[in-house]
Every structure is written in structure tokens, then in C-alpha cells.
């Protein structure tokens, strides 16, 4: 991991664990054992650093979720996908955990637009991967088809609901029960 990536990971950690008033360049520098001025060698501003950290998070999540199919068995592939998704949730790596953070909400409009564009790209890549997995299920006759436009929307809505349920700390979520349902 590069020095810049180490800083980006630490930014994400501090956004998750510290109150907004504690997230300062000085706090980050102290946490990293660096000088505050050394952080500006990598980032022109705190807002740019937060933006890059969130883009880094999205790319890392994409690389975890989108992998070659590990098996020729549809159910194993689907289960592996959801295990990777649950790994992100358990490690508090979901973008939903940060989207309402005051530091993110107060980013300049140009940086918010940049993040929204990146998020749409990553969501689209994940959606395409998921539907490639579903097509694999159709071809192996594990899923009955065809998948109409309406059915596709319903499945995508269920996926969003599942992701929200997994990532929401106030909702009960039993990983083992969920995985048993996939078997």
C-alpha cells in the first residue's frame, strides 16, 4: 500500500470512528504520526482528501465484489457474492455508512458531483456483474426465465433492501440464516 493509500484508509477510519468536530487535518496527522503539512503534499485540501478517500473506498469495494466466478455452480457463486457483500458490511466499508457524514455533506458542489458520478459508475459495474451472475443462473437452469423488465426491477429492489438491511446497525441481521436461505 502506498503512503497516499495509507492516508486514504486512515481518513475513512476517522470518518467512521470520530465525531465530525474531531476530524481535522491535525487530528489525522497526529493519528498517522506525520506533520499536518506533509498531508498537503498529497492533497490540496481536506475536502479533496475526503473525496479521494471516498473514491478509494468505492474502487476497493468494487474490486472486492466483482470477481471471476469461483465455481461452475450458480448457488455457490451467488453465495460467494453475498459473502463478499457481507464482508464489506461487517468491516463497515459500505458507502451508506458515510453518505450522511457532515464532512461529506458539506463538500463543495463540484466534489459532490464528482462523487455522485463515481458512485453511479461503481453501482453500474456492480449491477452488470449481478446480472451476469443471474444470466449464469438462467443458463444453468437454476433460475427460471425469462427475466422480464418488471421482474428485473423487483429483484433489484430486493437487492437494495437487502443491502440496506445488512448495513443498518439498528436492524437485526443474522448472517447464517441469510446464507442458509441462499442454499
N, C-alpha and C positions, 0 to 999 in steps of 0.2 A: 504494500500500500504506500502510495506517495505521501509526502508531507501534506500536500493540499487535501488529499482524500482523508487523511487522519483528522485534519481540521474540520472538514465537512461532516465526518462521522460525529465528532465532538459537538458540533453545532446542533446536530439532530438530537443527540443525547441531552444537551442542555435545554433544548426546546421542549423535550418530553418531561424532564425532571425538575426544572426550575421555574419559579414564578416569573412572569414577564419582566417584573422590575429587576430581577436578578440577572437577566440575560443582557450582559453588556460585553463590549469588546474586552474590557479589563477583566471581567469575570472569566471569559473564555481564555484569555491569555494566561491568567493565573492557573486555570484548570489544566492547561497544556504545558505549563512551565516555560512559557515564552513571553517575550515582551509584546505589549499591545501594538507597537509599531511594526513588529515582524508580521503580524496578521495582514497589514496593509500591503505587504509585498505580494500577497496572493489575491487580495480583493480590494477594490476601490472604496467599498463602503460596507457597513453592516448589512444593509438591505441586499446588496449584491451577493454577499456571503450567504445569507439566508436563502435567497433564490437559488443559488448554485447548490446549496445543501439539499433543498427540496428536489431539484432536478436530479441530483445524485441519488437520492432515495428512490425516485421513480425508476431510474435506469437500473439500479440494483434490484428492485422488486421485479422489474420486467425480466431481468436475467435469471432470477430465481424461478419465476412462474413459467416462463416459456423455455422449455427444454425438449430435446428429442423424445419421442415416445419411448418409455423404457421397456415396453413389453408389446407382445402381439395380442394381449388380452385387453379388451376395452375397459372392463371394470377395474383392472389393475391400473391402467393409465388414468382413468377418472379419479380413482382413489389417490394416486400419486400426485395428481394435480391439486386436489383438495388438501392433501397433507402439506404441500408446499405453501398453499394459501394460508393454512392454519399456522404454519411456521412463522409467516410474516406477522400474523395477528399476535401470536404468543410473544414474539420479540418486539412487539409494539412498533412495527415497521410500516404500518398502514398509513397512507396519506390522510385518511379520515381523522386520525388522531391529531393531526397538526393543522388541518384546514381552518379551524376556528381560533387558533392561537393568535393573540393580539399582535404579535410581531409579524405574523403572516398577513393578517387583515389590514395592517397599516402600511403594507408595501406600496410604493408608488404604482400608479395605474399601469405604466409600461412594464413593470416587473410582474404584476399580476396577470397581464395579458400573456406574457412570456410563459408563466407557469401554467396558465389555462391551456395554452397551445400544447405544451409538453404533456400535460395530463391527458388531453384528448388523444395525442399520438400513442401514448402508452396504453390507454384504455382500448383504443382501436386494435393495437397489436395483441392485447390480451383477448379481446373479443374474437379476433380472427383465429387465434390459437385454440380457444374454446370450441369454436365451430368446426375447426379442423378435427378436433377430438370427437365431436359429435358425428361428423361425417364418417370417421373411423368406426364409430358405433353402428351407424347405418349400414356400412359396407360389411361389417362382421355380423349383421343381423341381430345385434344385441339391443338395438333400438328400432322400433317400427317407424316407418316413414310413410310418406314424405313429411318433412317438417314445413308446414305452411308458415306464411308470414306471421299469422296470429299466434301460432304455437311457438315460433321463434321469439316473439315479443314476451310471451308468458314465461318461457324458460329464462330469458334474460332478466325479467323482473324477479323471478325466484333467485337468480344468482345474486342480484343486487341485495335482495332481502337477506340472503344467507350471509353475504359479506358484512352487512350492517349488523346482523345478529352476532356474528363471530367477533367483530371488533368493538361492539358496545359493551363496556365494562359492567353496566347495570343489568344486562340481560343474562339469564342463565344459559350457559352453553356447555354441553357435555360432548367433548370431542369423541370419546369412544362410542357413544350412542350414535352420533352423526356418522362416524365411519362404518358402524355396523349397518346403518341404513344404506350405505353405498355398496355393501357386499351382496 
